[in-house]
Amino acid sequence: MNVVKIVFRLSLLIALLASVNLYAQRNRTPPAPAPAPSTTTPADTGQAPARLVLLARNYGDSVVLRWSPNRAGHFLAGSQTGYWVERVELSKRFPDGKITLLSTSPVRPWTLDEARQRIKAGDRFPAIGLQMLYGKGYTKTFSPDAASIINLSEEQNNRFAVALMAADYSPRAADALGLRWVDRQPRQADAVYVYRIYPARSSAITGNLTDTVAVLVDPNSRFRAVAPLLEAIQSGDSAISLTWHRHSTQGAFSGFYVERSTDGKTFKRLTAQPYIQSQPDADIQQRDTVRFQTDSLGRSLISYSDSVVNYRRFYYRVIGIDAFGDLSPASEVVTGMARDLTPPLPPANLRTQVIDNKQIRVQWNRARLTTPDMAGYVIGRGSAVNGPFESISPTVLSASTLEFLDTKPDTYSNFYTVGAVDTAGNIAYAPAVVGIIADLLPPDKPTGLSAQTDTSGIVQLTWPLGQDDDIVAYKVYRSYEQQNDFYRQLTPLGIADTTFADTLPHPMLNKQVFYKIVAIDRTGNHSLFSAALPVAVPDRMPPTAPVIRSVVVDAGGVTLMVLPSSSVDVVGHRLYRRDGDAPWTLLRQLPGRADGLLTLRDTSFRAQPGFAGKTYTYALTAIDDAKLESERSFAVPVQPGAGVAQPVRNIQGRYDANRQAVVLNWEFPTLAEPYHFVVYRSLNGEGLSMYRAVDGQQRSFQDNATASTGRYQYAVRVQYHQRSGSALSQPVNISR
């Protein structure tokens, strides 16, 4: 077909679609015009619109029309009024369309007299269709109650469905019911045709039927039958199931013939009538399970089950029949073979017997009913009552065997099941029973314990999983001494993991902590302790501060006598000086740990102009091996050139048991300038630190805060208000 012809056909189709309403309203040629339709609309009843359904099929030498209303009431009314059949030709000769009335009178069902003359013996489908139309109903009398109305409606719907099915399966039945027309008039190859069907006249029932239904036919497009599409074949026990699609590319099939063969060549139909399978009702689908809510493919499939003998191969094919009564080509041939899938009865009275806590004997009884194809038994073992089970019988035990000895059972619970096996391999298992082997051995001692520590004091312990299969937990222990017999348990309930995080307390004086772990099995048996793992404790405590014991100011500079930090991890000291209120300045780094009194001399301030009379303040810090710096020592101010401050003399001290206090006395002359005394104290060698201030008029001090027993040390320094203070006095030691 050339391009000009294609464009012309498209133009005709567009004109047809645009004028379909015009054609429906134009005056018709039938001799008796139909009265105005009823004013009742579908909206009045709340139902979907009643309508005619029209199909057309082009066979080349003829066009066959098939139609039907979609309601039982309209089917009965239409059988009385009949239908007009029109054809509209659209071509170059008739661009506006040529309307031809094909039926000289309305198409109606055969009358009973016509049926008696035309129906031959064995012509069952026309007889069935007319019986549904003219036959007596089950409802003898009508009453307006709801039950009678429902019964009559269901009867009409059933008769309507059977009549349409007969019309689908037989063209003569469709003719007999007035639902078919064959147009054998010649058609032009360059034209398209529209066939229209409408009721011959309106009635109270047909008035709300769609006025006209039309279908387009291209004379160059001829019908070509398509075979049904098979979806699957499944072989069962004494049965083979077929599944195929309800629809083809030509639309839905009305029924099917299933054919079977034993050699793949000669096929025999399994049903004398077409096989049908209706879809579930829409209301049922909404109330049904998820299967009908989601499986749209399943609702478009047809299934058929054929009862056959086992172990014999059969061949199947499916032929469809459509609304025109045409049989489709046969589908592809599929093959299947049913097999024995029914297992024997399982064994009865399954039981176990534990022997010396090492072996388990499994015993059972034969089933009450045995099958001739019984092959024997298989034994399964698992760790749970519901499995999974592993076969522990090397072969199928004979049918006469009624016990089995498991020589290598697992520790703890062993669940056994025994299955009866037939010659086809079908197995039926008895409910599982248990046999218990007590666990009397603890797990092996854990190994491979390791640790990582961060600066925040968190110790991350890890270890490999033990080789014992029944380990369920571990316990973690900690001690501050390696040889301690009483390690503290950190995990009272145990942990199932092979890692544990421990947070060390702060502050902490220990340099190391020690860890051990224990493995626990399902019975609760505890292994031996692992080897103790030493872990270095991160140093988070700065060292103690040094103490400036005395200061000597002379014409050449300042000499400091310093007691170093008492911390054992000290690696150095730092000397700081501050000029007035200026920031502290690092004067000197003193590496190493000093064991005795440090003597430090500073003359650097002499290089500054006007140093005489200025106040310089000195302080020291200590540095440990973790690079932590202590607090500054008590700051000592000095004034070079202002003279040497006189210290106290002859300091004495004693413990007064009656007062439960330490009493200090010292000597110092009375001076005119303002000053006061500062008392320093240490306990058990911790290092002297500033303790109390005493008025300059006093020459004694009573320390009432000596509840702790130990070795106390005291010293006194004179603090002048307008110049540098004195050096510390000689310390006095008092034991309590």
Buried (B, 14 or more C-beta within 10 A) or exposed (E): EEEEEEEBBEEBBEBBEEBBEEBBEEEBEBEEEBEEBBEEEEEEEEEEEBBBBBBBBBEEEEBBBBBBBBBBBBBBBBBBBBBBBBBBBBBEEBEEBBBEEBBEEBBBBBEEEEBEEEBEEEBBBBBBBBBBBEEEEEEEEEEEEEEEEEBBEEBBBEBBEBBBBBBBBBBBBBBBBBBBBEBEEEBEEBBBBBBBBBBBBBBEBBBBBBBBBBBBBBBBEEBEEBBBBBBEBEBBEBBBBBBBBBBBEBEEBBBBBBBBBEEEEEBEEBEEEBBBEEEEEEEEBEEEEEEBEEEEEEEEBBEBEBEBEBEEBBBBBBBBBBBBBBEBEBBEBBEBEBBBBBBBBBBEEBEBEBEEEEBBBBBBEBBEEEBEEBBBBBBBBBEEEEBEBEEBBEEBBEBEBBEBEBEEBBBBBBBBBBBBBBEBEBBBBBEBBEBBBEBEEBBEBBEBBEBEBEEEBEBEBBBEEBEBEBBBBBBBBBBBEEEEEEBEBBBEEBBEEBEBEBEBEEEBEEEEBBBBBBBBBBBEBBBEBBBBBEBEBBBBBBBBBBBBBBBBBEEEBBBBBBBBBBBEBBBBBBBBBBBEEEEBEEBEEBEEBBEEEBEBEBEBBEEEEEBEEBBBBBBBBBBBBBEBBBEBBBBBBBBBEBEBBBBBEEBEBEBEEEEEBBBBBBEBEEEEEEBBBBBBBBBEEEBBBBBBEBEBEEBEBEBEEBEEEEEBBBBBBBBBEEBBBBBBBBBBEBEB
